[in-house]
Amino acid sequence: MTRDEIYAAVFEEYERDREYAESKAVAFKNKIYGKAPRLAEIDSEIMQEGVKLFKNAVSGENNDSFKENIERLNGEKEGILAEMGLNSKALEPRYKCEICKDTGVVGSKRCECFNKRLADKLYDLSNISAMLDIENFDSFKYDRFSREKGSDGISPYENMLNIVMETTAAVDNIDNEPINMLFYGNSGLGKTFMCNCIAKSLIDRGYFVVYMSAYKLFSCLTRFRFGRENEKEAEAIMLLNDCDLLVIDDLGTEGVNAGTIPELFDIINTRLLNRKSIVISTNLSLADINKTYSERIFSRITGNFKIYKFIGEDLRLK
């Protein structure tokens, strides 16, 4: 599913919801009209007053009686509805979102409900929808990181504060600058957690995120190369260059072969050229990345990515 297809699917949902709410309101109104025919007459008279107002405005005639007539008719209508145990809004459509009336827009801006609907679809495409409910900036626990300084003069706690501060600033600035980051360090230090935090923050804002482990990514690419991919894998590969953020988790676990290196270079280089965000996490050291992959890949990363080293003890063992 492409970005345009996702947006089209969201607007189709809005159209269905709007039509349902309005058709249900018409059916209910007709039922109430059958019980109180005077309500239909009042609505007709209100409409006639509107036509009269327009004609008088065109001809320059006086419209002083319009407001008084409308107030009188609405008062009578509310009185009839009250006798039936209904309020003045009972005959109006009940939209899922009363702010945008199930259109998805308010003025020239997207409604908040649009971002929520869009996020729901993007979660499904991200491959980690379940994890994002658990691992996000709101659930981040700084007290799990040691405040004891290491040989480099910084504690894991201070290091993580700095990483969170810079990543949240990057998320806020993504419209102006793509997020290109490399997280490296030993296992269990929070690299994947941080990837999930960034992914959730962007998805909740309506950005298109694809999250794949390096192993899964290159397995899909290998099957795609030989025409053996399934539908979901083919869709994910199509999105590698289209998504706003691509997260490659656990680089180095995929089993490097003759096809891995050029494919990784192509992914990184294409996204950099298109100013598309990419976040990579790995247990490899910078020296190992340079040794395991090509100098071209290492050069692209060191020249274009913000690089963060995760330090401390394995949090999972704690």
Secondary structure, DSSP 8 states (H G I E B T S, - for coil): --HHHHHHHHHHHHHHHHHHHHHHHHHHHHHHHHH-HHHHHHHHHHHHHHHHHHHHHHHT---HHHHHHHHHHHHHHHHHHHHTT--TTTTS---S-TTTTSSSEETTEE-HHHHHHHHHHHHHHHS-HHHHTTSSGGG--GGGS-----TTS--HHHHHHHHHHHHHHHHHTTTTS--EEEEEESTTSSHHHHHHHHHHHHHHTT--EEEEEHHHHHHHHHHHHTT---HHHHHHHHTTTTSSEEEEEEET-S---TTHHHHHHHHHHHHHHTT-EEEEEESS-HHHHHHHS-HHHHHHHHHHSEEEEE-SS-TTT-
